[in-house]
């Protein structure tokens, strides 16, 4: 521990002011910012991770900020990792497709640590990531309606084509087969046979 005091001449007199009667450096730490922040985006989430000295990894806590690339950090969103691991995940539903985002992270000693206390470090370098573009709901509805409009005339045209082919096939079959006599023709033919038989008698 240390005893910190301020000495000086004020209005011609020498004075000593005790600023910190008991100053313990381990209670007033300011850490270096995390290093090597990186990101990887999948269809369901964005993973962000960084590096800190190994001997501090278990006693640190972190705060992440992320925002759309062209916006101010004043409107950035914040996230706190659920554990002391130097990583965090952002669900894809929290990101707009096709928009570039930028993120940074800072650290300090965990509030659960009794031996050390610190203030937040400066912010780290940044990482840029972007969610892959996906069709929105209106586009899906438009595609569905387009398919419906195309399906109806195509189905009708297919049915008409099949009906026309069946009609042509049936008419060709009738021409190829010998014509059957109608009832009147059969009746006159029978009359002529009877008349011939009567003459021969």
ZATOR-720247 format. One record per residue (C-alpha): residue number from 0; residue in one letter; x, y, z. Coordinates in pm, 1 decimal. Each point is the difference from the previous one (the first is absolute). Last residue first. Example, Ala and Ser with C-alpha at 12.3 -4.5 7.8 and 13.67 -1.06 7.14 Angstrom:
ZATOR-720247
- 1  S  1367.0  -106.0  714.0
- 0  A  -137.0  -344.0  66.0
END
This chain:
ZATOR-720247
- 200  X  -9047.5  -6964.9  -10505.4
- 199  X  290.7  193.0  -139.9
- 198  X  -209.7  312.7  0.9
- 197  X  -83.9  -42.0  370.0
- 196  X  368.7  -51.3  98.0
- 195  X  97.6  316.1  -181.7
- 194  X  -267.8  201.7  184.6
- 193  X  116.3  -135.3  341.4
- 192  X  361.9  90.6  -76.6
- 191  X  -99.9  349.2  -115.2
- 190  X  -197.1  57.7  321.4
- 189  X  298.9  -106.0  215.3
- 188  X  222.1  253.8  -174.3
- 187  X  -263.0  269.0  44.0
- 186  X  -6.0  -66.6  379.9
- 185  X  380.3  -12.6  40.2
- 184  X  31.8  331.3  -180.4
- 183  X  -260.6  155.9  225.8
- 182  X  178.0  -130.7  316.9
- 181  X  336.6  162.4  -97.9
- 180  X  267.5  -209.7  -156.1
- 179  X  347.2  -7.0  170.4
- 178  X  277.0  179.3  -179.4
- 177  X  320.8  -196.8  -17.1
- 176  X  274.8  111.4  254.7
- 175  X  276.9  237.8  -109.6
- 174  X  -220.7  306.2  -2.6
- 173  X  -128.1  -62.8  356.1
- 172  X  350.7  -44.9  133.9
- 171  X  111.8  328.4  -152.3
- 170  X  -288.2  179.5  173.3
- 169  X  92.9  -154.3  338.6
- 168  X  363.1  103.0  -30.6
- 167  X  -92.1  355.8  -93.8
- 166  X  -230.5  32.0  301.0
- 165  X  264.3  -141.2  238.5
- 164  X  258.0  245.7  -134.5
- 163  X  -236.8  292.8  46.6
- 162  X  -78.3  -99.3  361.7
- 161  X  371.0  -39.8  83.8
- 160  X  81.3  342.9  -145.8
- 159  X  -289.9  164.1  182.8
- 158  X  111.9  -156.8  331.3
- 157  X  356.3  123.1  -52.5
- 156  X  -118.9  350.4  -90.2
- 155  X  -215.8  18.4  312.4
- 154  X  289.3  -113.6  218.6
- 153  X  234.3  253.4  -156.8
- 152  X  -260.5  274.2  35.9
- 151  X  -46.3  -75.1  375.9
- 150  X  365.0  -67.5  88.5
- 149  X  133.9  332.1  -125.8
- 148  X  -229.3  210.7  215.2
- 147  X  67.3  -224.3  299.8
- 146  X  376.1  16.0  -53.3
- 145  X  -15.4  378.9  -11.7
- 144  X  -209.0  4.5  316.5
- 143  X  258.0  -209.3  183.4
- 142  X  290.0  215.1  -125.5
- 141  X  -176.5  316.2  113.7
- 140  X  -72.5  -150.1  341.3
- 139  X  365.0  -98.4  36.9
- 138  X  112.3  347.6  -105.5
- 137  X  -235.9  160.2  249.9
- 136  X  134.0  -224.2  276.4
- 135  X  363.3  89.6  -52.5
- 134  X  244.5  -192.3  -211.4
- 133  X  331.6  -54.9  179.1
- 132  X  319.3  208.9  -22.9
- 131  X  299.9  -131.7  194.4
- 130  X  60.0  168.1  332.0
- 129  X  294.0  239.0  0.3
- 128  X  311.7  35.4  213.7
- 127  X  257.1  266.0  85.4
- 126  X  244.9  -27.4  289.9
- 125  X  124.7  287.7  210.8
- 124  X  308.9  77.5  206.6
- 123  X  -57.2  -14.9  372.5
- 122  X  -174.6  258.0  214.9
- 121  X  191.9  150.1  291.3
- 120  X  -4.3  -199.9  319.5
- 119  X  -285.6  22.6  247.7
- 118  X  93.8  80.0  357.0
- 117  X  171.9  -242.6  228.9
- 116  X  -24.4  -196.1  321.4
- 115  X  217.4  -283.0  125.4
- 114  X  3.2  -245.9  293.0
- 113  X  -375.2  -35.5  39.4
- 112  X  -99.6  -117.1  -349.8
- 111  X  -374.1  -34.4  -47.8
- 110  X  -20.1  342.0  -163.8
- 109  X  219.9  -135.4  -277.5
- 108  X  314.0  193.7  -88.1
- 107  X  -46.3  210.7  -311.1
- 106  X  -43.7  -48.5  -373.2
- 105  X  -83.8  173.1  -327.2
- 104  X  -146.5  -115.8  -330.9
- 103  X  -54.3  127.6  -354.5
- 102  X  -249.8  -72.4  -278.1
- 101  X  -78.8  118.3  -354.7
- 100  X  -301.1  -101.5  -207.9
- 99  X  -56.5  -16.9  -376.2
- 98  X  -364.3  -30.1  -112.4
- 97  X  -108.2  -262.7  -259.5
- 96  X  -234.1  -172.5  240.7
- 95  X  -96.3  194.1  310.6
- 94  X  142.4  -139.1  323.3
- 93  X  -175.5  -97.5  323.0
- 92  X  -159.8  -304.7  -166.7
- 91  X  350.9  -126.5  -77.7
- 90  X  61.3  -54.4  371.2
- 89  X  309.0  169.8  139.7
- 88  X  257.6  -222.0  167.8
- 87  X  274.8  89.9  246.8
- 86  X  364.2  -81.7  67.2
- 85  X  278.1  54.4  250.3
- 84  X  -129.8  -257.2  249.8
- 83  X  -85.7  161.0  334.0
- 82  X  -364.2  -104.5  -31.2
- 81  X  -339.0  132.1  -113.9
- 80  X  161.9  248.6  -240.4
- 79  X  -137.9  353.3  37.7
- 78  X  -158.9  168.1  -300.1
- 77  X  -39.7  362.8  -95.8
- 76  X  -173.6  167.2  -296.7
- 75  X  156.7  303.7  -164.5
- 74  X  -192.7  327.7  -18.9
- 73  X  284.3  214.4  136.5
- 72  X  245.3  -198.5  -210.7
- 71  X  -125.9  196.5  -300.8
- 70  X  -142.5  -167.7  -311.7
- 69  X  166.3  -92.4  -330.8
- 68  X  99.0  -354.7  93.9
- 67  X  -320.3  -104.3  171.1
- 66  X  68.8  -49.8  367.3
- 65  X  177.3  -222.3  249.2
- 64  X  125.8  46.7  354.5
- 63  X  134.8  -280.9  214.3
- 62  X  60.5  11.8  375.2
- 61  X  235.0  -237.6  173.2
- 60  X  76.6  -154.5  336.3
- 59  X  339.8  -112.0  119.4
- 58  X  114.6  -230.9  279.9
- 57  X  51.7  -327.1  -186.2
- 56  X  187.2  139.2  -301.8
- 55  X  246.9  208.7  201.1
- 54  X  295.5  -243.2  3.4
- 53  X  -61.8  -86.4  -367.3
- 52  X  46.8  358.4  -118.3
- 51  X  -304.2  102.2  -207.8
- 50  X  -112.9  -102.3  -351.3
- 49  X  -320.1  54.5  -199.1
- 48  X  -315.9  -176.4  -123.3
- 47  X  -313.2  80.5  -198.5
- 46  X  -246.9  -260.3  -133.0
- 45  X  -289.9  116.6  -215.8
- 44  X  -309.8  -218.4  -7.6
- 43  X  -244.5  -218.2  -196.9
- 42  X  119.0  5.7  -362.2
- 41  X  364.4  33.4  104.4
- 40  X  213.8  306.6  68.5
- 39  X  358.4  -4.7  132.2
- 38  X  164.9  275.0  201.3
- 37  X  342.4  107.0  125.7
- 36  X  144.9  213.1  280.4
- 35  X  378.1  -36.1  11.3
- 34  X  61.3  173.2  333.2
- 33  X  -200.0  95.7  307.8
- 32  X  57.1  349.3  143.3
- 31  X  281.3  57.5  250.3
- 30  X  -115.5  -3.0  358.0
- 29  X  -55.7  289.8  237.3
- 28  X  61.6  -105.6  356.8
- 27  X  -97.5  191.5  313.1
- 26  X  -54.6  -259.5  273.2
- 25  X  325.7  -181.4  -69.6
- 24  X  180.9  330.9  38.1
- 23  X  -91.9  31.5  370.4
- 22  X  -2.2  362.3  118.6
- 21  X  -37.1  46.0  372.2
- 20  X  -23.4  364.2  113.2
- 19  X  -88.8  104.8  -352.6
- 18  X  13.1  376.3  -70.1
- 17  X  180.6  110.2  314.4
- 16  X  53.8  372.4  -37.0
- 15  X  329.6  155.5  105.4
- 14  X  36.2  378.5  27.0
- 13  X  290.6  243.7  -21.7
- 12  X  -99.6  361.2  33.6
- 11  X  39.4  294.5  -234.7
- 10  X  -359.1  -0.9  -121.9
- 9  X  19.6  -370.2  -74.0
- 8  X  336.5  -167.5  -13.7
- 7  X  -24.4  -365.0  -91.2
- 6  X  -45.4  -357.3  109.7
- 5  X  -248.2  -263.5  -119.8
- 4  X  -19.3  -334.1  174.4
- 3  X  -24.2  -366.6  -97.3
- 2  X  60.8  -264.9  265.7
- 1  X  71.3  -327.9  -167.4
- 0  X  -93.4  -363.7  38.4
END
